[in-house]
Amino acid sequence: MPVPLLKSRRFWTAVMDMIVSILLYFASTFYPAQADMIKFLIGAIQPVAIILIAAFAVEDVANISATATKYLADQSTRQAQLYRGIVPGDGCSIPVAKPQ
């Protein structure tokens, strides 16, 4: 299930990175003597933000994969129980003979 855009960690990380970069860019126009240092800061912040966004994406994919795996395992367990004549949650299931 996709996460809405305004609740996405990746989106807000990208927005914060953009805001910081824009603020630093405008700071370089007000302080031209420090322009090289500000460009360095922007260049140093960008890779960290990109790595953080990628890590969030990997974590989201791992979570989706784990959820799907758990769902499939639960379904296969239920199918196996039904095949053996065991109804989960029944409380008094009696194994039935398998059809021959």
TIVO-2410 file (N, C-alpha, C; in nm, 3 decimals):
# residues 100
REC num residu      c1      c2      c3 atome chaine
REC   1      M   0.083  -0.116   0.000     N      A
REC   1      M   0.000   0.000   0.000    CA      A
REC   1      M   0.089   0.124   0.000     C      A
REC   2      P   0.074   0.210  -0.101     N      A
REC   2      P   0.161   0.328  -0.108    CA      A
REC   2      P   0.132   0.428   0.004     C      A
REC   3      V   0.237   0.495   0.046     N      A
REC   3      V   0.224   0.597   0.150    CA      A
REC   3      V   0.183   0.728   0.083     C      A
REC   4      P   0.085   0.801   0.139     N      A
REC   4      P   0.049   0.931   0.081    CA      A
REC   4      P   0.171   1.024   0.079     C      A
REC   5      L   0.176   1.110  -0.019     N      A
REC   5      L   0.293   1.194  -0.041    CA      A
REC   5      L   0.329   1.277   0.081     C      A
REC   6      L   0.231   1.338   0.146     N      A
REC   6      L   0.260   1.424   0.260    CA      A
REC   6      L   0.303   1.348   0.385     C      A
REC   7      K   0.292   1.217   0.385     N      A
REC   7      K   0.337   1.136   0.498    CA      A
REC   7      K   0.464   1.059   0.465     C      A
REC   8      S   0.519   1.083   0.347     N      A
REC   8      S   0.637   1.010   0.302    CA      A
REC   8      S   0.765   1.071   0.359     C      A
REC   9      R   0.846   0.987   0.420     N      A
REC   9      R   0.976   1.033   0.473    CA      A
REC   9      R   1.067   1.077   0.360     C      A
REC  10      R   1.060   1.008   0.248     N      A
REC  10      R   1.144   1.045   0.134    CA      A
REC  10      R   1.109   1.184   0.082     C      A
REC  11      F   0.980   1.213   0.072     N      A
REC  11      F   0.935   1.343   0.023    CA      A
REC  11      F   0.983   1.455   0.115     C      A
REC  12      W   0.964   1.439   0.245     N      A
REC  12      W   1.002   1.546   0.338    CA      A
REC  12      W   1.153   1.562   0.348     C      A
REC  13      T   1.227   1.455   0.330     N      A
REC  13      T   1.373   1.467   0.327    CA      A
REC  13      T   1.415   1.548   0.204     C      A
REC  14      A   1.354   1.520   0.090     N      A
REC  14      A   1.387   1.595  -0.031    CA      A
REC  14      A   1.346   1.742  -0.018     C      A
REC  15      V   1.232   1.769   0.044     N      A
REC  15      V   1.187   1.907   0.063    CA      A
REC  15      V   1.284   1.981   0.155     C      A
REC  16      M   1.324   1.918   0.265     N      A
REC  16      M   1.417   1.984   0.357    CA      A
REC  16      M   1.552   2.009   0.289     C      A
REC  17      D   1.597   1.915   0.209     N      A
REC  17      D   1.722   1.933   0.136    CA      A
REC  17      D   1.712   2.051   0.040     C      A
REC  18      M   1.598   2.062  -0.028     N      A
REC  18      M   1.578   2.172  -0.121    CA      A
REC  18      M   1.576   2.306  -0.047     C      A
REC  19      I   1.506   2.312   0.066     N      A
REC  19      I   1.498   2.436   0.143    CA      A
REC  19      I   1.636   2.479   0.192     C      A
REC  20      V   1.711   2.385   0.246     N      A
REC  20      V   1.845   2.417   0.296    CA      A
REC  20      V   1.934   2.464   0.181     C      A
REC  21      S   1.926   2.396   0.067     N      A
REC  21      S   2.008   2.436  -0.048    CA      A
REC  21      S   1.972   2.576  -0.098     C      A
REC  22      I   1.842   2.606  -0.103     N      A
REC  22      I   1.799   2.739  -0.148    CA      A
REC  22      I   1.844   2.846  -0.049     C      A
REC  23      L   1.829   2.819   0.080     N      A
REC  23      L   1.873   2.916   0.180    CA      A
REC  23      L   2.023   2.941   0.171     C      A
REC  24      L   2.099   2.834   0.154     N      A
REC  24      L   2.244   2.852   0.142    CA      A
REC  24      L   2.280   2.925   0.013     C      A
REC  25      Y   2.207   2.899  -0.094     N      A
REC  25      Y   2.233   2.968  -0.220    CA      A
REC  25      Y   2.211   3.119  -0.204     C      A
REC  26      F   2.099   3.156  -0.143     N      A
REC  26      F   2.072   3.298  -0.122    CA      A
REC  26      F   2.169   3.360  -0.022     C      A
REC  27      A   2.217   3.280   0.072     N      A
REC  27      A   2.318   3.332   0.165    CA      A
REC  27      A   2.445   3.368   0.089     C      A
REC  28      S   2.475   3.294  -0.017     N      A
REC  28      S   2.596   3.326  -0.095    CA      A
REC  28      S   2.581   3.456  -0.172     C      A
REC  29      T   2.456   3.496  -0.204     N      A
REC  29      T   2.436   3.624  -0.271    CA      A
REC  29      T   2.453   3.741  -0.174     C      A
REC  30      F   2.420   3.718  -0.046     N      A
REC  30      F   2.436   3.823   0.054    CA      A
REC  30      F   2.579   3.830   0.108     C      A
REC  31      Y   2.648   3.718   0.104     N      A
REC  31      Y   2.786   3.713   0.152    CA      A
REC  31      Y   2.875   3.655   0.042     C      A
REC  32      P   2.906   3.734  -0.062     N      A
REC  32      P   2.982   3.681  -0.176    CA      A
REC  32      P   3.122   3.634  -0.138     C      A
REC  33      A   3.177   3.685  -0.030     N      A
REC  33      A   3.310   3.641   0.011    CA      A
REC  33      A   3.308   3.496   0.058     C      A
REC  34      Q   3.193   3.452   0.106     N      A
REC  34      Q   3.182   3.315   0.156    CA      A
REC  34      Q   3.118   3.219   0.053     C      A
REC  35      A   3.108   3.260  -0.072     N      A
REC  35      A   3.039   3.181  -0.173    CA      A
REC  35      A   3.101   3.043  -0.193     C      A
REC  36      D   3.233   3.035  -0.191     N      A
REC  36      D   3.297   2.904  -0.208    CA      A
REC  36      D   3.264   2.809  -0.093     C      A
REC  37      M   3.263   2.862   0.028     N      A
REC  37      M   3.230   2.780   0.145    CA      A
REC  37      M   3.084   2.734   0.140     C      A
REC  38      I   2.995   2.820   0.096     N      A
REC  38      I   2.853   2.786   0.087    CA      A
REC  38      I   2.830   2.682  -0.021     C      A
REC  39      K   2.898   2.695  -0.135     N      A
REC  39      K   2.888   2.594  -0.241    CA      A
REC  39      K   2.938   2.459  -0.191     C      A
REC  40      F   3.045   2.462  -0.110     N      A
REC  40      F   3.095   2.338  -0.052    CA      A
REC  40      F   2.990   2.275   0.040     C      A
REC  41      L   2.923   2.356   0.123     N      A
REC  41      L   2.820   2.304   0.213    CA      A
REC  41      L   2.705   2.241   0.135     C      A
REC  42      I   2.662   2.308   0.028     N      A
REC  42      I   2.554   2.251  -0.053    CA      A
REC  42      I   2.598   2.117  -0.112     C      A
REC  43      G   2.721   2.114  -0.163     N      A
REC  43      G   2.774   1.989  -0.219    CA      A
REC  43      G   2.792   1.880  -0.116     C      A
REC  44      A   2.817   1.917   0.009     N      A
REC  44      A   2.834   1.817   0.115    CA      A
REC  44      A   2.700   1.764   0.165     C      A
REC  45      I   2.597   1.848   0.162     N      A
REC  45      I   2.466   1.808   0.212    CA      A
REC  45      I   2.392   1.720   0.112     C      A
REC  46      Q   2.406   1.748  -0.017     N      A
REC  46      Q   2.331   1.675  -0.120    CA      A
REC  46      Q   2.350   1.523  -0.114     C      A
REC  47      P   2.474   1.471  -0.111     N      A
REC  47      P   2.489   1.325  -0.108    CA      A
REC  47      P   2.429   1.260   0.016     C      A
REC  48      V   2.437   1.329   0.128     N      A
REC  48      V   2.379   1.273   0.252    CA      A
REC  48      V   2.228   1.260   0.237     C      A
REC  49      A   2.164   1.362   0.181     N      A
REC  49      A   2.020   1.357   0.161    CA      A
REC  49      A   1.983   1.246   0.063     C      A
REC  50      I   2.060   1.231  -0.044     N      A
REC  50      I   2.031   1.127  -0.143    CA      A
REC  50      I   2.047   0.987  -0.082     C      A
REC  51      I   2.150   0.968  -0.003     N      A
REC  51      I   2.171   0.838   0.063    CA      A
REC  51      I   2.058   0.810   0.161     C      A
REC  52      L   2.015   0.913   0.234     N      A
REC  52      L   1.905   0.896   0.329    CA      A
REC  52      L   1.775   0.859   0.257     C      A
REC  53      I   1.746   0.924   0.146     N      A
REC  53      I   1.626   0.892   0.068    CA      A
REC  53      I   1.635   0.749   0.015     C      A
REC  54      A   1.752   0.709  -0.033     N      A
REC  54      A   1.769   0.571  -0.082    CA      A
REC  54      A   1.752   0.470   0.031     C      A
REC  55      A   1.803   0.502   0.150     N      A
REC  55      A   1.788   0.411   0.264    CA      A
REC  55      A   1.641   0.397   0.302     C      A
REC  56      F   1.566   0.508   0.298     N      A
REC  56      F   1.422   0.500   0.326    CA      A
REC  56      F   1.352   0.413   0.222     C      A
REC  57      A   1.392   0.425   0.097     N      A
REC  57      A   1.330   0.344  -0.009    CA      A
REC  57      A   1.360   0.195   0.011     C      A
REC  58      V   1.484   0.164   0.045     N      A
REC  58      V   1.521   0.024   0.070    CA      A
REC  58      V   1.444  -0.031   0.189     C      A
REC  59      E   1.432   0.049   0.294     N      A
REC  59      E   1.357   0.005   0.413    CA      A
REC  59      E   1.210  -0.018   0.380     C      A
REC  60      D   1.151   0.069   0.299     N      A
REC  60      D   1.011   0.052   0.260    CA      A
REC  60      D   0.991  -0.075   0.178     C      A
REC  61      V   1.082  -0.101   0.086     N      A
REC  61      V   1.073  -0.222   0.004    CA      A
REC  61      V   1.090  -0.347   0.090     C      A
REC  62      A   1.182  -0.344   0.185     N      A
REC  62      A   1.201  -0.458   0.274    CA      A
REC  62      A   1.077  -0.482   0.359     C      A
REC  63      N   1.014  -0.375   0.404     N      A
REC  63      N   0.892  -0.388   0.483    CA      A
REC  63      N   0.779  -0.447   0.400     C      A
REC  64      I   0.764  -0.402   0.277     N      A
REC  64      I   0.661  -0.456   0.188    CA      A
REC  64      I   0.687  -0.603   0.160     C      A
REC  65      S   0.813  -0.638   0.136     N      A
REC  65      S   0.850  -0.777   0.109    CA      A
REC  65      S   0.822  -0.866   0.229     C      A
REC  66      A   0.855  -0.818   0.348     N      A
REC  66      A   0.830  -0.897   0.470    CA      A
REC  66      A   0.681  -0.917   0.492     C      A
REC  67      T   0.604  -0.813   0.467     N      A
REC  67      T   0.459  -0.824   0.483    CA      A
REC  67      T   0.400  -0.924   0.384     C      A
REC  68      A   0.446  -0.918   0.260     N      A
REC  68      A   0.396  -1.012   0.159    CA      A
REC  68      A   0.436  -1.155   0.193     C      A
REC  69      T   0.558  -1.173   0.240     N      A
REC  69      T   0.605  -1.307   0.277    CA      A
REC  69      T   0.523  -1.363   0.392     C      A
REC  70      K   0.495  -1.280   0.492     N      A
REC  70      K   0.415  -1.324   0.606    CA      A
REC  70      K   0.274  -1.361   0.561     C      A
REC  71      Y   0.217  -1.279   0.473     N      A
REC  71      Y   0.084  -1.308   0.421    CA      A
REC  71      Y   0.081  -1.442   0.347     C      A
REC  72      L   0.181  -1.464   0.261     N      A
REC  72      L   0.185  -1.591   0.186    CA      A
REC  72      L   0.207  -1.709   0.279     C      A
REC  73      A   0.290  -1.693   0.382     N      A
REC  73      A   0.312  -1.802   0.478    CA      A
REC  73      A   0.184  -1.834   0.554     C      A
REC  74      D   0.112  -1.730   0.595     N      A
REC  74      D  -0.015  -1.752   0.666    CA      A
REC  74      D  -0.116  -1.823   0.577     C      A
REC  75      Q  -0.121  -1.783   0.450     N      A
REC  75      Q  -0.215  -1.845   0.358    CA      A
REC  75      Q  -0.180  -1.991   0.332     C      A
REC  76      S  -0.051  -2.021   0.316     N      A
REC  76      S  -0.012  -2.160   0.290    CA      A
REC  76      S  -0.036  -2.246   0.414     C      A
REC  77      T  -0.015  -2.189   0.533     N      A
REC  77      T  -0.043  -2.263   0.657    CA      A
REC  77      T  -0.191  -2.293   0.666     C      A
REC  78      R  -0.273  -2.196   0.636     N      A
REC  78      R  -0.419  -2.216   0.640    CA      A
REC  78      R  -0.462  -2.322   0.538     C      A
REC  79      Q  -0.404  -2.317   0.418     N      A
REC  79      Q  -0.438  -2.416   0.317    CA      A
REC  79      Q  -0.398  -2.556   0.362     C      A
REC  80      A  -0.281  -2.568   0.424     N      A
REC  80      A  -0.236  -2.698   0.472    CA      A
REC  80      A  -0.327  -2.749   0.583     C      A
REC  81      Q  -0.370  -2.661   0.670     N      A
REC  81      Q  -0.459  -2.702   0.778    CA      A
REC  81      Q  -0.595  -2.745   0.722     C      A
REC  82      L  -0.644  -2.674   0.625     N      A
REC  82      L  -0.772  -2.712   0.564    CA      A
REC  82      L  -0.760  -2.845   0.492     C      A
REC  83      Y  -0.646  -2.869   0.428     N      A
REC  83      Y  -0.625  -2.996   0.358    CA      A
REC  83      Y  -0.625  -3.113   0.457     C      A
REC  84      R  -0.568  -3.091   0.575     N      A
REC  84      R  -0.564  -3.196   0.677    CA      A
REC  84      R  -0.693  -3.206   0.757     C      A
REC  85      G  -0.787  -3.114   0.732     N      A
REC  85      G  -0.915  -3.120   0.802    CA      A
REC  85      G  -0.914  -3.045   0.933     C      A
REC  86      I  -0.817  -2.960   0.953     N      A
REC  86      I  -0.809  -2.881   1.076    CA      A
REC  86      I  -0.856  -2.740   1.042     C      A
REC  87      V  -0.956  -2.695   1.117     N      A
REC  87      V  -1.007  -2.560   1.096    CA      A
REC  87      V  -0.955  -2.473   1.210     C      A
REC  88      P  -0.869  -2.377   1.181     N      A
REC  88      P  -0.815  -2.293   1.287    CA      A
REC  88      P  -0.925  -2.215   1.359     C      A
REC  89      G  -0.915  -2.211   1.490     N      A
REC  89      G  -1.011  -2.136   1.570    CA      A
REC  89      G  -1.141  -2.211   1.594     C      A
REC  90      D  -1.150  -2.335   1.547     N      A
REC  90      D  -1.273  -2.413   1.561    CA      A
REC  90      D  -1.287  -2.462   1.706     C      A
REC  91      G  -1.179  -2.503   1.766     N      A
REC  91      G  -1.183  -2.552   1.904    CA      A
REC  91      G  -1.217  -2.700   1.915     C      A
REC  92      C  -1.284  -2.757   1.817     N      A
REC  92      C  -1.319  -2.899   1.825    CA      A
REC  92      C  -1.305  -2.965   1.689     C      A
REC  93      S  -1.201  -2.933   1.618     N      A
REC  93      S  -1.182  -2.990   1.485    CA      A
REC  93      S  -1.150  -3.138   1.495     C      A
REC  94      I  -1.211  -3.211   1.409     N      A
REC  94      I  -1.186  -3.355   1.403    CA      A
REC  94      I  -1.120  -3.381   1.268     C      A
REC  95      P  -1.001  -3.439   1.270     N      A
REC  95      P  -0.938  -3.468   1.142    CA      A
REC  95      P  -1.026  -3.559   1.059     C      A
REC  96      V  -1.041  -3.528   0.934     N      A
REC  96      V  -1.121  -3.608   0.844    CA      A
REC  96      V  -1.029  -3.684   0.751     C      A
REC  97      A  -1.081  -3.792   0.700     N      A
REC  97      A  -1.003  -3.874   0.608    CA      A
REC  97      A  -0.984  -3.799   0.476     C      A
REC  98      K  -0.866  -3.813   0.422     N      A
REC  98      K  -0.836  -3.750   0.293    CA      A
REC  98      K  -0.905  -3.829   0.182     C      A
REC  99      P  -0.957  -3.759   0.083     N      A
REC  99      P  -1.018  -3.832  -0.029    CA      A
REC  99      P  -0.913  -3.915  -0.103     C      A
REC 100      Q  -0.958  -4.033  -0.148     N      A
REC 100      Q  -0.864  -4.124  -0.214    CA      A
REC 100      Q  -0.878  -4.121  -0.361     C      A
***
